[in-house]
Amino acid sequence: MNELLPLCNSRDLVDGGQAVPFDVNYAGQACRAFAVRFKGLPHAYLNRCTHVAMELDWQPNRVFDDSGEWLLCASHGAAYLPDTGQCAGGPCHGGLVKITLSESGGVVYWHSAYNLQPLAF
């Protein structure tokens, strides 16, 4: 099952700015995810560092470093490439779990998949 779900307005994602959080069910667990914009394109990942399964945010919805060039885990300094989620340095083990996004008509959508479902409330 792959469903297209609205996430936010395009204007809510500013290049190198604050993340837009959302909740998903990943492999049977409730997880936080986030969307960001980098070099004009939207990207989304599970908010889970690969070093230790902790959220990256150093402050609510702040996942970029001060330069706006890296996604940074506040706990241990693992750095990730914003456009791919791949480990770029620090104690990370592999890349972040990427969530497919698309953008159309001023709206950013995320694509659910078998192990990545919207959280039921």
Backbone as CSV, one residue per row, in Angstrom:
resi,resn,N_x,N_y,N_z,CA_x,CA_y,CA_z,C_x,C_y,C_z
1,MET,0.841,-1.176,0.000,0.000,0.000,0.000,0.889,1.242,0.000
2,ASN,0.651,2.139,-0.925,1.377,3.396,-1.003,0.351,4.501,-1.164
3,GLU,0.232,5.333,-0.164,-0.771,6.380,-0.135,-0.088,7.740,-0.128
4,LEU,-0.649,8.685,-0.860,-0.146,10.053,-0.913,-0.887,10.882,0.131
5,LEU,-0.144,11.435,1.110,-0.757,12.151,2.224,-0.222,13.574,2.316
6,PRO,-1.110,14.585,2.429,-0.619,15.952,2.570,0.130,16.118,3.886
7,LEU,1.269,16.820,3.834,2.092,17.033,5.011,2.045,18.488,5.472
8,CYS,2.292,19.418,4.552,2.316,20.837,4.909,2.232,21.674,3.641
9,ASN,2.068,22.969,3.818,2.162,23.890,2.691,3.632,24.038,2.312
10,SER,3.905,24.220,1.054,5.282,24.372,0.579,6.004,25.492,1.317
11,ARG,5.317,26.582,1.603,5.944,27.733,2.265,6.364,27.426,3.701
12,ASP,5.869,26.325,4.291,6.244,25.944,5.654,7.662,25.387,5.737
13,LEU,8.212,24.979,4.603,9.575,24.437,4.567,10.505,25.478,3.963
14,VAL,11.359,26.037,4.793,12.312,27.067,4.368,13.687,26.426,4.266
15,ASP,14.416,26.719,3.200,15.748,26.153,2.992,16.621,26.301,4.231
16,GLY,17.079,25.184,4.781,17.952,25.189,5.954,17.257,25.628,7.235
17,GLY,15.947,25.729,7.214,15.190,26.223,8.365,14.636,25.122,9.240
18,GLN,13.612,25.476,9.991,13.012,24.521,10.923,12.353,23.354,10.191
19,ALA,12.374,22.218,10.862,11.736,21.012,10.335,10.239,21.057,10.625
20,VAL,9.489,20.367,9.796,8.065,20.146,10.043,7.932,18.711,10.543
21,PRO,7.522,18.541,11.806,7.426,17.184,12.360,6.112,16.502,11.972
22,PHE,6.141,15.183,11.929,4.926,14.391,11.754,5.161,13.011,12.337
23,ASP,4.096,12.296,12.594,4.162,10.979,13.232,3.845,9.886,12.229
24,VAL,4.590,8.794,12.322,4.377,7.637,11.462,4.469,6.368,12.296
25,ASN,4.013,5.298,11.722,4.189,3.973,12.296,5.226,3.284,11.426
26,TYR,6.376,2.971,12.011,7.459,2.349,11.268,7.777,1.008,11.913
27,ALA,7.642,-0.059,11.149,7.927,-1.412,11.634,7.192,-1.703,12.943
28,GLY,5.947,-1.251,13.013,5.107,-1.539,14.179,5.309,-0.614,15.360
29,GLN,6.148,0.416,15.214,6.402,1.348,16.308,5.978,2.759,15.916
30,ALA,5.431,3.494,16.882,5.130,4.905,16.669,6.444,5.671,16.661
31,CYS,6.674,6.461,15.625,7.923,7.208,15.478,7.641,8.629,15.015
32,ARG,8.529,9.535,15.419,8.509,10.894,14.914,9.293,10.910,13.615
33,ALA,8.862,11.750,12.721,9.564,11.990,11.465,9.634,13.500,11.278
34,PHE,10.433,13.932,10.322,10.509,15.364,10.042,10.760,15.595,8.561
35,ALA,10.297,16.748,8.104,10.552,17.189,6.736,11.338,18.491,6.800
36,VAL,12.263,18.664,5.857,13.060,19.876,5.740,13.167,20.232,4.259
37,ARG,13.651,21.424,4.009,13.966,21.822,2.632,15.471,22.084,2.571
38,PHE,16.095,21.540,1.517,17.527,21.730,1.322,17.782,21.962,-0.155
39,LYS,18.423,23.080,-0.476,18.708,23.465,-1.864,17.453,23.399,-2.725
40,GLY,16.353,23.898,-2.153,15.104,24.028,-2.899,14.195,22.816,-2.905
41,LEU,14.675,21.672,-2.455,13.871,20.444,-2.511,13.482,19.958,-1.119
42,PRO,12.273,19.423,-0.983,11.862,18.875,0.317,12.397,17.459,0.512
43,HIS,12.771,17.152,1.753,13.266,15.825,2.132,12.666,15.463,3.478
44,ALA,12.466,14.178,3.736,11.928,13.741,5.032,12.609,12.461,5.484
45,TYR,12.714,12.332,6.815,13.381,11.183,7.431,12.702,10.844,8.743
46,LEU,12.899,9.599,9.184,12.540,9.276,10.560,13.444,10.105,11.456
47,ASN,12.914,10.602,12.536,13.705,11.400,13.469,14.373,10.455,14.464
48,ARG,15.330,9.703,13.942,16.009,8.679,14.739,17.456,8.562,14.290
49,CYS,18.365,8.964,15.165,19.792,8.873,14.867,20.180,7.406,14.724
50,THR,21.120,7.126,13.830,21.544,5.735,13.642,22.589,5.309,14.658
51,HIS,23.146,6.243,15.400,24.122,5.915,16.440,23.397,5.354,17.664
52,VAL,22.464,6.117,18.192,21.584,5.708,19.284,20.193,6.170,18.880
53,ALA,19.213,5.325,18.998,17.862,5.644,18.517,17.222,6.772,19.322
54,MET,17.758,7.990,19.120,17.239,9.192,19.772,16.879,10.184,18.679
55,GLU,15.969,11.107,18.991,15.616,12.145,18.036,16.794,13.104,17.846
56,LEU,16.927,13.653,16.650,18.044,14.516,16.320,17.929,15.917,16.920
57,ASP,16.728,16.432,17.083,16.481,17.833,17.434,17.340,18.327,18.583
58,TRP,18.010,19.437,18.387,18.740,20.084,19.481,17.832,21.071,20.189
59,GLN,16.818,21.540,19.513,15.683,22.294,20.042,14.507,21.820,19.221
60,PRO,13.275,22.022,19.686,12.132,21.546,18.894,12.214,21.994,17.428
61,ASN,12.159,21.031,16.535,12.145,21.236,15.088,13.443,21.825,14.528
62,ARG,14.525,21.756,15.285,15.844,22.227,14.826,16.735,21.014,14.598
63,VAL,16.919,20.650,13.337,17.761,19.507,13.010,18.970,19.908,12.172
64,PHE,18.955,21.121,11.606,20.110,21.615,10.864,21.147,22.174,11.827
65,ASP,22.418,22.071,11.442,23.467,22.762,12.187,23.346,24.261,11.898
66,ASP,24.186,25.075,12.502,24.108,26.526,12.329,24.325,26.976,10.887
67,SER,25.059,26.185,10.108,25.325,26.559,8.714,24.158,26.234,7.783
68,GLY,23.237,25.370,8.231,22.137,24.937,7.367,22.571,23.939,6.314
69,GLU,23.758,23.362,6.479,24.304,22.428,5.494,24.266,20.963,5.933
70,TRP,24.049,20.703,7.222,24.087,19.337,7.754,22.914,19.103,8.684
71,LEU,22.381,17.882,8.689,21.447,17.456,9.721,22.323,16.923,10.841
72,LEU,22.085,17.388,12.051,22.991,17.085,13.146,22.241,16.522,14.348
73,CYS,22.728,15.411,14.873,22.174,14.840,16.101,22.733,15.633,17.282
74,ALA,21.839,16.199,18.066,22.243,17.034,19.198,22.913,16.232,20.302
75,SER,22.607,14.955,20.414,23.124,14.162,21.526,24.585,13.762,21.369
76,HIS,24.979,13.314,20.178,26.330,12.783,20.009,27.087,13.356,18.819
77,GLY,26.483,14.293,18.091,27.182,14.957,16.999,27.230,14.227,15.676
78,ALA,26.441,13.190,15.500,26.400,12.521,14.199,25.847,13.507,13.168
79,ALA,26.478,13.571,12.003,26.072,14.494,10.947,25.598,13.698,9.730
80,TYR,24.534,14.190,9.103,23.923,13.527,7.953,23.753,14.511,6.809
81,LEU,23.847,14.027,5.588,23.605,14.851,4.407,22.102,15.117,4.296
82,PRO,21.684,16.366,4.192,20.252,16.686,4.166,19.503,16.153,2.950
83,ASP,20.189,15.950,1.831,19.481,15.506,0.630,19.387,13.991,0.489
84,THR,20.226,13.247,1.226,20.186,11.782,1.119,19.994,11.088,2.465
85,GLY,20.334,11.780,3.556,20.276,11.164,4.877,21.486,10.308,5.195
86,GLN,22.462,10.234,4.291,23.652,9.413,4.521,24.545,10.028,5.586
87,CYS,25.214,9.178,6.329,26.144,9.616,7.366,27.271,10.428,6.728
88,ALA,27.556,11.597,7.314,28.610,12.460,6.797,29.742,12.633,7.802
89,GLY,29.566,12.101,9.015,30.602,12.217,10.022,30.059,11.972,11.409
90,GLY,30.961,11.731,12.325,30.537,11.454,13.691,30.183,9.993,13.874
91,PRO,29.536,9.675,14.990,29.298,8.272,15.344,28.053,7.642,14.734
92,CYS,27.709,7.992,13.511,26.510,7.370,12.918,26.848,6.027,12.271
93,HIS,25.870,5.175,12.213,26.000,3.839,11.620,25.018,3.736,10.467
94,GLY,25.428,4.137,9.281,24.535,4.140,8.131,23.754,5.437,8.049
95,GLY,22.741,5.438,7.201,21.971,6.648,6.954,20.615,6.636,7.628
96,LEU,20.002,7.817,7.636,18.650,7.970,8.172,17.647,7.260,7.262
97,VAL,16.519,6.859,7.813,15.457,6.235,7.022,14.729,7.344,6.276
98,LYS,14.832,7.311,4.944,14.244,8.355,4.096,12.767,8.072,3.846
99,ILE,11.995,9.140,3.839,10.571,9.075,3.536,10.360,9.846,2.242
100,THR,9.718,9.237,1.275,9.526,9.857,-0.024,8.519,11.007,0.066
101,LEU,8.914,12.146,-0.490,8.049,13.320,-0.559,7.839,13.720,-2.005
102,SER,6.756,14.438,-2.247,6.549,15.101,-3.530,5.912,16.450,-3.235
103,GLU,5.958,17.335,-4.207,5.450,18.689,-4.012,4.667,19.089,-5.251
104,SER,3.453,19.574,-5.035,2.598,19.959,-6.153,1.565,20.971,-5.683
105,GLY,1.364,22.006,-6.461,0.321,22.978,-6.160,0.472,23.660,-4.821
106,GLY,1.705,23.884,-4.370,1.938,24.562,-3.103,1.762,23.685,-1.875
107,VAL,1.712,22.367,-2.077,1.553,21.415,-0.969,2.646,20.354,-1.063
108,VAL,3.207,19.994,0.099,4.181,18.906,0.188,3.425,17.671,0.663
109,TYR,3.621,16.563,-0.030,2.965,15.289,0.292,4.024,14.268,0.674
110,TRP,3.668,13.347,1.575,4.552,12.214,1.854,3.867,10.951,1.396
111,HIS,4.689,9.990,1.011,4.209,8.730,0.448,4.364,7.639,1.504
112,SER,3.248,7.121,1.970,3.323,6.025,2.937,3.712,4.751,2.187
113,ALA,4.216,3.793,2.902,4.597,2.505,2.334,4.212,1.424,3.336
114,TYR,4.456,0.191,3.012,4.020,-0.924,3.849,4.466,-0.782,5.303
115,ASN,5.726,-0.487,5.556,6.221,-0.363,6.917,6.231,1.079,7.431
116,LEU,5.687,1.991,6.661,5.691,3.396,7.049,4.280,3.924,6.841
117,GLN,3.501,3.954,7.873,2.095,4.307,7.776,1.792,5.521,8.646
118,PRO,0.761,6.291,8.275,0.348,7.388,9.156,-0.100,6.816,10.481
119,LEU,0.189,7.509,11.549,-0.184,7.055,12.878,-1.677,7.263,13.079
120,ALA,-2.382,6.237,13.479,-3.825,6.345,13.735,-4.046,6.980,15.095
121,PHE,-4.957,7.929,15.151,-5.258,8.608,16.428,-6.629,8.222,16.916
